[in-house]
Amino acid sequence: MSVKSLLLSLTLVFWVSAGSAQGLLISRMQCQTTYQGIPFAGVFEVQLFQYASAVPQGAAGLRQQLNLMIRRGQAAQIPGTLVLMGEFQGGGAIVHIEAPNMVGGQGTGGIVVNGQAHRATHATFYLVQGGVIAQTEDGVQIQYVCQ
Protein backbone atom coordinates (compact mmCIF):
# COMPACT_ATOMS: atom_id res chain seq x y z
CA MET A 1 0.00 0.00 0.00
CA SER A 2 1.49 3.36 -0.98
CA VAL A 3 1.67 6.25 1.47
CA LYS A 4 -0.79 8.20 -0.72
CA SER A 5 -3.39 5.41 -0.70
CA LEU A 6 -2.84 4.88 3.05
CA LEU A 7 -3.52 8.57 3.72
CA LEU A 8 -6.63 8.48 1.54
CA SER A 9 -7.88 5.40 3.40
CA LEU A 10 -7.23 7.02 6.76
CA THR A 11 -8.92 10.24 5.72
CA LEU A 12 -12.04 8.37 4.63
CA VAL A 13 -12.08 6.31 7.81
CA PHE A 14 -11.61 9.42 9.97
CA TRP A 15 -14.57 11.23 8.39
CA VAL A 16 -16.86 8.39 9.42
CA SER A 17 -16.58 9.14 13.12
CA ALA A 18 -15.29 12.65 13.66
CA GLY A 19 -15.14 13.53 17.32
CA SER A 20 -13.87 10.26 18.77
CA ALA A 21 -11.40 10.60 21.63
CA GLN A 22 -10.21 7.02 22.07
CA GLY A 23 -6.57 6.17 21.41
CA LEU A 24 -5.55 3.22 19.28
CA LEU A 25 -2.21 1.51 19.93
CA ILE A 26 -0.31 1.47 16.63
CA SER A 27 3.28 0.84 17.72
CA ARG A 28 5.10 -0.72 20.66
CA MET A 29 8.90 -0.52 20.58
CA GLN A 30 11.57 -2.01 22.88
CA CYS A 31 14.20 0.71 23.34
CA GLN A 32 17.39 1.54 25.19
CA THR A 33 19.47 4.62 25.90
CA THR A 34 22.29 5.81 28.11
CA TYR A 35 21.89 8.89 30.28
CA GLN A 36 24.80 10.23 32.35
CA GLY A 37 26.59 6.92 31.84
CA ILE A 38 23.65 4.85 33.13
CA PRO A 39 21.95 2.42 30.71
CA PHE A 40 18.15 2.51 30.59
CA ALA A 41 15.83 0.03 28.86
CA GLY A 42 12.10 0.09 28.36
CA VAL A 43 9.16 0.44 26.04
CA PHE A 44 7.67 3.26 23.99
CA GLU A 45 4.06 3.03 22.85
CA VAL A 46 2.56 5.23 20.16
CA GLN A 47 -1.19 5.70 19.98
CA LEU A 48 -3.22 7.29 17.23
CA PHE A 49 -5.50 9.49 19.30
CA GLN A 50 -7.62 11.74 17.13
CA TYR A 51 -10.50 9.82 15.48
CA ALA A 52 -8.87 6.49 16.28
CA SER A 53 -12.04 4.53 17.01
CA ALA A 54 -12.96 4.79 13.33
CA VAL A 55 -10.23 2.29 12.49
CA PRO A 56 -12.01 -1.08 12.60
CA GLN A 57 -10.70 -3.87 14.82
CA GLY A 58 -10.12 -6.01 11.72
CA ALA A 59 -7.81 -3.42 10.15
CA ALA A 60 -4.60 -5.28 11.06
CA GLY A 61 -2.99 -4.41 7.74
CA LEU A 62 -3.63 -0.71 8.26
CA ARG A 63 -2.26 -0.83 11.81
CA GLN A 64 0.81 -2.68 10.59
CA GLN A 65 1.40 -0.02 7.92
CA LEU A 66 1.14 2.74 10.55
CA ASN A 67 3.60 0.86 12.78
CA LEU A 68 6.06 0.62 9.88
CA MET A 69 5.69 4.34 9.21
CA ILE A 70 6.51 5.10 12.88
CA ARG A 71 9.57 2.84 12.80
CA ARG A 72 10.82 4.31 9.50
CA GLY A 73 10.64 7.87 10.81
CA GLN A 74 7.61 8.75 8.65
CA ALA A 75 5.26 9.72 11.49
CA ALA A 76 4.87 13.20 9.99
CA GLN A 77 2.82 11.59 7.19
CA ILE A 78 0.21 10.16 9.57
CA PRO A 79 -2.83 12.42 9.86
CA GLY A 80 -4.20 13.00 13.33
CA THR A 81 -2.65 13.32 16.75
CA LEU A 82 -0.20 10.79 18.14
CA VAL A 83 0.47 10.14 21.82
CA LEU A 84 3.92 8.89 22.85
CA MET A 85 4.24 7.10 26.20
CA GLY A 86 7.23 5.30 27.64
CA GLU A 87 8.52 3.59 30.75
CA PHE A 88 12.21 2.90 31.31
CA GLN A 89 14.31 1.48 34.12
CA GLY A 90 17.98 1.90 34.89
CA GLY A 91 20.29 2.64 37.79
CA GLY A 92 17.51 1.99 40.31
CA ALA A 93 15.25 4.63 38.75
CA ILE A 94 11.91 4.33 36.97
CA VAL A 95 11.37 6.92 34.25
CA HIS A 96 7.94 7.74 32.77
CA ILE A 97 7.70 9.69 29.52
CA GLU A 98 4.60 11.20 27.96
CA ALA A 99 4.14 13.47 24.96
CA PRO A 100 0.35 13.74 24.65
CA ASN A 101 0.05 15.88 21.54
CA MET A 102 2.43 14.83 18.76
CA VAL A 103 1.70 16.22 15.33
CA GLY A 104 4.04 15.91 12.37
CA GLY A 105 6.25 13.39 14.15
CA GLN A 106 7.15 15.70 17.03
CA GLY A 107 5.63 17.04 20.22
CA THR A 108 6.33 18.27 23.70
CA GLY A 109 5.90 16.38 26.92
CA GLY A 110 7.56 15.44 30.15
CA ILE A 111 10.08 13.08 31.68
CA VAL A 112 9.25 12.06 35.27
CA VAL A 113 11.76 10.15 37.42
CA ASN A 114 10.51 7.94 40.28
CA GLY A 115 7.03 9.45 40.25
CA GLN A 116 8.20 12.97 41.14
CA ALA A 117 5.90 14.83 38.73
CA HIS A 118 6.62 18.14 40.44
CA ARG A 119 10.22 17.78 39.21
CA ALA A 120 9.38 16.74 35.65
CA THR A 121 11.77 17.72 32.88
CA HIS A 122 10.04 19.18 29.85
CA ALA A 123 11.26 17.99 26.47
CA THR A 124 10.50 17.96 22.78
CA PHE A 125 10.27 14.45 21.36
CA TYR A 126 10.93 13.43 17.76
CA LEU A 127 9.89 10.11 16.22
CA VAL A 128 12.82 9.26 13.94
CA GLN A 129 13.92 6.24 11.98
CA GLY A 130 15.08 3.62 14.48
CA GLY A 131 13.86 5.36 17.61
CA VAL A 132 13.04 8.53 19.48
CA ILE A 133 15.07 11.65 20.23
CA ALA A 134 14.32 13.80 23.28
CA GLN A 135 15.63 17.38 23.46
CA THR A 136 15.26 18.54 27.07
CA GLU A 137 14.56 22.09 28.18
CA ASP A 138 18.16 22.44 29.36
CA GLY A 139 19.55 21.43 25.96
CA VAL A 140 20.41 17.78 26.65
CA GLN A 141 19.71 15.41 23.76
CA ILE A 142 18.78 11.82 24.60
CA GLN A 143 18.62 9.28 21.79
CA TYR A 144 16.53 6.13 22.29
CA VAL A 145 17.41 3.26 19.95
CA CYS A 146 14.38 1.04 19.35
CA GLN A 147 13.63 -2.34 17.82
C-alpha positions in Angstrom: 0.0 0.0 0.0 1.5 3.4 -1.0 1.7 6.3 1.5 -0.8 8.2 -0.7 -3.4 5.4 -0.7 -2.8 4.9 3.1 -3.5 8.6 3.7 -6.6 8.5 1.5 -7.9 5.4 3.4 -7.2 7.0 6.8 -8.9 10.2 5.7 -12.0 8.4 4.6 -12.1 6.3 7.8 -11.6 9.4 10.0 -14.6 11.2 8.4 -16.9 8.4 9.4 -16.6 9.1 13.1 -15.3 12.7 13.7 -15.1 13.5 17.3 -13.9 10.3 18.8 -11.4 10.6 21.6 -10.2 7.0 22.1 -6.6 6.2 21.4 -5.6 3.2 19.3 -2.2 1.5 19.9 -0.3 1.5 16.6 3.3 0.8 17.7 5.1 -0.7 20.7 8.9 -0.5 20.6 11.6 -2.0 22.9 14.2 0.7 23.3 17.4 1.5 25.2 19.5 4.6 25.9 22.3 5.8 28.1 21.9 8.9 30.3 24.8 10.2 32.3 26.6 6.9 31.8 23.7 4.8 33.1 22.0 2.4 30.7 18.2 2.5 30.6 15.8 0.0 28.9 12.1 0.1 28.4 9.2 0.4 26.0 7.7 3.3 24.0 4.1 3.0 22.8 2.6 5.2 20.2 -1.2 5.7 20.0 -3.2 7.3 17.2 -5.5 9.5 19.3 -7.6 11.7 17.1 -10.5 9.8 15.5 -8.9 6.5 16.3 -12.0 4.5 17.0 -13.0 4.8 13.3 -10.2 2.3 12.5 -12.0 -1.1 12.6 -10.7 -3.9 14.8 -10.1 -6.0 11.7 -7.8 -3.4 10.2 -4.6 -5.3 11.1 -3.0 -4.4 7.7 -3.6 -0.7 8.3 -2.3 -0.8 11.8 0.8 -2.7 10.6 1.4 0.0 7.9 1.1 2.7 10.6 3.6 0.9 12.8 6.1 0.6 9.9 5.7 4.3 9.2 6.5 5.1 12.9 9.6 2.8 12.8 10.8 4.3 9.5 10.6 7.9 10.8 7.6 8.8 8.6 5.3 9.7 11.5 4.9 13.2 10.0 2.8 11.6 7.2 0.2 10.2 9.6 -2.8 12.4 9.9 -4.2 13.0 13.3 -2.6 13.3 16.7 -0.2 10.8 18.1 0.5 10.1 21.8 3.9 8.9 22.9 4.2 7.1 26.2 7.2 5.3 27.6 8.5 3.6 30.7 12.2 2.9 31.3 14.3 1.5 34.1 18.0 1.9 34.9 20.3 2.6 37.8 17.5 2.0 40.3 15.3 4.6 38.7 11.9 4.3 37.0 11.4 6.9 34.3 7.9 7.7 32.8 7.7 9.7 29.5 4.6 11.2 28.0 4.1 13.5 25.0 0.4 13.7 24.7 0.0 15.9 21.5 2.4 14.8 18.8 1.7 16.2 15.3 4.0 15.9 12.4 6.2 13.4 14.2 7.1 15.7 17.0 5.6 17.0 20.2 6.3 18.3 23.7 5.9 16.4 26.9 7.6 15.4 30.2 10.1 13.1 31.7 9.3 12.1 35.3 11.8 10.1 37.4 10.5 7.9 40.3 7.0 9.5 40.2 8.2 13.0 41.1 5.9 14.8 38.7 6.6 18.1 40.4 10.2 17.8 39.2 9.4 16.7 35.6 11.8 17.7 32.9 10.0 19.2 29.8 11.3 18.0 26.5 10.5 18.0 22.8 10.3 14.4 21.4 10.9 13.4 17.8 9.9 10.1 16.2 12.8 9.3 13.9 13.9 6.2 12.0 15.1 3.6 14.5 13.9 5.4 17.6 13.0 8.5 19.5 15.1 11.6 20.2 14.3 13.8 23.3 15.6 17.4 23.5 15.3 18.5 27.1 14.6 22.1 28.2 18.2 22.4 29.4 19.6 21.4 26.0 20.4 17.8 26.6 19.7 15.4 23.8 18.8 11.8 24.6 18.6 9.3 21.8 16.5 6.1 22.3 17.4 3.3 20.0 14.4 1.0 19.3 13.6 -2.3 17.8 
